[in-house]
Amino acid sequence: MAAHPDQVWVAGVQLREVASAAQVVAGTFFVDDRAKRLVIGTDPTGKPVEASVLTQALSIRSAGSEVRGIGIRRYATSVPQMGTVIAAASDITLADVTIRDNSTTGFYSWAPRTTLTRVSLIGNGLLGGGASQADGLKVKQMLSVGNNAERFNHSPVSGAFKVTRTRGVTVTDSAFTGNAGRGPWFDESVIDIVFTGNDVIGNTGHGVMVELSERAVVADNIIARNGDFGLFVLNSGNVKIWNNTFVGNANRNVSIGQDGRRASDPNAAGHDPRTRFAPLAPWIVRNTVMSNNVMAESAGNCLVCVQDYSTTFTGAQMMSSVNGNLYHRTAPGTAPMVLGLSKGSVSRDPAVADTLAAFTAATGQDRRSQFVQGASVVSATYVLAPAQAQRQAAVAVPVPADIASVSRLPGNSATLGALPR
């Protein structure tokens, strides 16, 4: 019943919709359209009973509009309406706005230069928020928590925040936590992504996903305790992964993947329609850089894995530079493969290096990196442990100017993981 937008609360407690009157028990309700009645299973005696009857709060269609300092909640928005609040004109700003407990998607934009500052997206049924063809999108100090409350499938969309078919996206100093789905997801030909200074913690799917896109900086983020990969780069080129702290993501901390989809096929799903016949993103993993990251406590089959399921590209073709990282596992077998690199046409399975020394000997990469086994290398708040902090200058490599210019990381600094919050 997730896609049914009806919502009911008794004494402030939300009830769950069921498909028939016979299924109604305490904590549930049924909408009887034929008899025009609402059947609830919780005794309403002496309690306020509330039901959503409006479907959309704001449809902002005047260029340059600003919405500030209000809260919006409990709208019965249907999936095709895209959002309880929508931005459909250029240069719209939302600041200090909370959008929560709506039946499907809280916020959506398909307009250029949308700016979201201190916007909270909480407990929405499908998706906290999203955007498509919203060139120049800026998200600052967002809180996205508890979204996909109706437990929609992770694909094609659910969870914290999803951006598609957009050029120039900046997401900074935000928190995406505890969503019942994926965290931030950039998909279908998103070009020029800056994702820095964010916390992505405790989502049930992948923490951060960059898919079918091109040119992304993922730097100075804490990406921890997510239910699948911490960072999943899929069919995306020129991704720069600097100074992130990856901790305890349930599968792999970082996964770099390639499949058979190619932007050279104009009929393939995932194109920005504006560039279908001259794509800006070829959907090919290449020139990936990964430095100064902490990869800790992974429970999956490898800490970092680079894999081409189409058996076309080798790991060396997909990754241009890997150095200055700190790898950690709690004990042998907790992450059997420390690093895996694609074999290209030889096999779908990656070449496995169970030690950092073996990986360096085989590839020439990660010469300054270190591998630690045993006690955690970070605190409960994801701060680098003192023993590791003392030697980070010997491990990390200088942060280049292009990364420093879009993040809080000082240029030429040599530190490991995200900066203290």
N, C-alpha and C positions, 0 to 999 in steps of 0.2 A: 504493500500500500504506500510505498515511499513517494511515488509520483502524484498521489492524491493530495491536494494542498490543504485539505480541511485540518483545522487545529482546534483543540479544546483544552481548557485549563480549569481545574477545580481547586479553589483555595491556593492558586498560584502554581499548582503542580500540573505539568503537562500530561495529558492522557495519550495513549497510543491508538491509532486508528486501526480497526479490523474490518474484514470484508463482509460480515453479516451480523445480524442481531444475535444469532445463536453463538457467536464467538465472543460476545461481550462478557467480560469479567471485570473485577476491580482493576482500575488503572487503564481501562480501554474505552473506546467509543465507536459507534457506527452511525454513518450518515444514511438515513433511509430516504432516498430521493423520491421514491414512489409515494410514500405516505407523508412526505414533508415533515419528518420528525428527526430529532437527534436522540440516540439511545446511548446513555452513559452508564458505566459500570461502577462508578464511585458515588457513594451516597452524598448528594449535594445539600443535605439539610443544614441550614444555618451557614452555608459557605457561598462565597461568590463563584459563579460559573461564567466563564468567558469563552467566546468562540471567535475565530477569525472570520470576518465577513468582507474585508476589503482586500484587493489583490495587489495593489501597487501603491507605494507611498509617493515617490517623486520620479517624474520623467522630465529631466532637465534638458531643454531644447533651445536655450538662448545662449549664444556664444559669450564667453567671459563671465558666466554666472558663478557666484560663490555661495556655498552652504556651510554654515559654521555653527558649532555648539548645540546641536540637537541630537536627540535619540529617536530611533525608529525601530519598532519591534512588532512581532506577531502578525505579520501580513500573510495572507494565503496566496502567495505568488505561485503560479504554475510554471513548469519548466520552460515552455515556449516564450514566456514573458521575459526571460533572461535575467531579471533581477528586480528586487523590491525597490531599489534605487537604480536608475540608469542615467548615464551621461551620453547624450546624443548630439552634442554640439561642441565646438572647439573651445579650448582654454577654460574648462570648468575646474573649479577647485572645491574640494571638500576638506574641511579641517575641524578637528575636535568633534567628530561625528561618530556615534555608535549605531551599528546596524545589527540587530540580533534577533534570534528565535523566529526567523521567518521560514516559510515552509520549504523553499528550495534555495535559490541563490540570493545572497544579500545585496551585492553591488555588481554592476557590469557597465563597462564603457566600450563604445566603438567609435570614439571621437579622438582627434589628435590633441596632444598636450593636456591630457587630464592629470591633475595633481591631487594626490591623496596624502594628507599630513595628519598624523595622529588619528587615523580612522581605525575603529575597532570593529572587527567582524567576528561575532560570537554566536555559536550554537545554531547556525543556519542549516537547513535540512539537507542541502546538496553541496553547496560551494560557498565559501566565505565571500569570494569575489573573483572577478576576472575581467579580461579585456581582449578585444580583437580589432586589428587595424587601428589601434590607438597610438599612433606614432608619437614619440616624445613623452610617453607615460613616466611619471615620477611618483614613487611611493616612498614615504618617509615616516618612520616611527609608527608603523602599522602594528596592530595586535590582531592576530588571526588565531582563534582558539576554539576547539570543540565543534568545528564545522563538519558537515556530513552527518549530522545527528540522525538522519533517516537511513543511514547505512546504504547508500547507493553503491554500485560497483566502483572500484577504483578507476577503471577505464570505461568510457572515454573521458570522463571528468568527474571529480569529486574532491573534497578536501579543502585545503587552505586558500589557494589563489592560483588561477591559471591564466596565462597570457598566450595568445596565438597571433600569428600573421601581423606582427608589429615591428617597427623599426625604431630603435633607440629607447630602451627600457632601463630605468634606474630604480633599484630597490635597496634602500639603506636603513640601517639602525632599527630594524623591525624584528618582531617575534612571531614565529609560526609554530605553535605548540599544541600538542594534544588533539590534533585533528584526526577524525576517523577516516583517513584516506591519505592522499599524498600531500606533501608540503608544497612549496612554490614549484610551479611546472611551467616551463617555457617550451612551446611546441609549435609545429607547423610554420617553419620559416620565420622565426623571430631573429632579427638582426641587431647586433650591437647591444649586448646585455651587460649591465653592471650590477652585480649582486654582492654587496659588501656590508660588513658590520652587523650581520643578522644572527639571530638565534633560531635554529630549526631543530626542535627537540620533541621527542615523544609522539610523533605522528605514526599512524599505523602502517602507512605505505612508505615509498621512497621519500627521503628527506627533501632533496632538491633534484629536479629532473630537467635536463637540457636536451631537447629532442628535435631532430630535423631542423636545426638552427645553425647560426654562424656568428662567430666572434663574441665570446663571452668572457668576462672577468668574474671569477668566483674567489673572493679574497676576504680574509679577516672575518670568517664566520665560525660559529660553533654549530656543528651538525652532529647531533648525538641522540642515541637511544631510539632511533626510528625503526619501524618494523620491517624494513627491507633494506635496499642499498641506502647508504648515506647520501652520496652524490652519484647520480646515474647520468652519464653523458652518452647519448645514443644518436648516432648518425649526425653528429655536430662537429664542425671544424673550428680550429683556431680558438680553443678554450684554454684559458690561463687560470690555473688553480694554485693560489698562493696563500700561505699563512692561515690555513684553516685548521680547526681542531675537530677531528673526527673521532668520536668515542662510542663504542658499544653499539653500533648499528647492527641490526639483527642478521643481516646477510653479509654483504661486503661494505666496507667503509667507502670505497670508491670503485665504481665499475665503469669502464670505458667500452662501449659496444658499437658494433656495426652490423647492420643486417642488409638485406638485398634491395631496399628501397633506394631509388636514385631520383634526384630532381630533374634529370635529363628526360624523364618520362612525364610529359605534360598531363597525362591522365592519372597519374598517381595521386592518391589522397594526401593532403598535407601542404599543398601549395598555397601561397598568398596569391589570390586571383589577380592581383595587380602585376605580378611578375611570373605568371605561370609559364610563359614561353621564353623568358629571359631570367631564370631564377638567380637570386642573389646568394642563396645557400645551396650548395650542391648535394648536401646530405651525406657528406663523406668525412669521416674522422681523420684529421691530419693536423700537424703542428700543435699538438697538445703539449702544454708545459705544466709541470707539477713540482713545486718547490716550497720548502719551509713549512710543510704540513705535518701535523701530528696525527698518526694513524694508530689508534689505541683500542684494545679490548674487542676487536671484531670477533663475533661468534660464527661467521660464515666460513666459506671454503677458501677465502683468501683475503688479505688485507687490501690489496689493489689487484684488479684483474683487467686486462686489455684483451678483448676477444672479438674476432670478426666471424660472425655466423655465416656470412656469405663466402667465406674462404677466398677472399680477394686480396686483402692487405695484411702485411706483417705488422708485428708490434712496432718495429722500427719505423715503419711508414706512418703509423698512427700517432706515435709519441715522439716528439722531437727533442725534449729535454726533461729529465727526471733527476733531481738532485736536491740535497740539503733537507731531506725529510727524516722524521723520527718514526720508526715503525715499532709497534709493541704488540705482544700477545701475552696472555696470562700464563700459558703453559703449552707444551708441545701438544699438537692435535687440536687446539682451540681454533686455530686458523691454519689448516694443514699446508696451504700454499701461501707463502708470504707474498710472492708476486707471480703473476702469470701474464705472459705475452702471446699475442696471436701468432700462429704459425703460417698464416696466409693460406695458400692453396694446399699446403701439406695436410692440414687437419682442422676441423672445427674446434678441437680442444686446444687450449693454450699450452705453450711451453712453460713448465713449472720450475720455479726456483724456491726451494724451501729455506734457503738462507740468503741473506743480503749479499754476502760475499760471492755466492754462486751467480746471483743476478748480475752483479757488477762485472764479474769475470766474463759472462756471456754477452753482455750488452755494452759495457763501458759506461753505463749510466749509474747514478746514485753513488758517486765516488766519495762524497762527503757525508752521506746519510748514515744513520746508525739504527741498529736493531736491538731492542731490549726485550727480555722475557722475564716475567715475574710480576712483582707488584706494579700497580698502576702508575703511569707516568704523569697523571693529572689528578687534581683534587676533586672532591665532590661537586665543586662549582666550575670544573673544567679549566682550572688554572694549572699551568705547568708546574710539576713537582720541583722542589728546590734543587735536587740532585741533577735534574735535567736542565733546569734554568742556568745552572752554573756553567754548563758546557755547551750551551746552545750556540755560542759564537763560533765554536769549532765545527758545528754541523751546518748551520743555516748559510744561505748565500745572500748577497746583497739584493734588496728589493729594487727592481728597475724603476725608472722614472715613470713609465706609462702605467704601472700598477699603483705607485704612490700618488699619482695625480687624480685617481678616481677612488681612493680609499683613505683611511686614517693611517695607513702604514707609512712611516717616514722613508723617504728615498735613501737607498744604500744601507738601510738598517739590516741587521742579520739576527733575526729572532725566529723562534719556532712557534707555530700555531697562531691563534687569534690573540689580539691584544686584550688586556684585562678590561672588563666592562665597567 
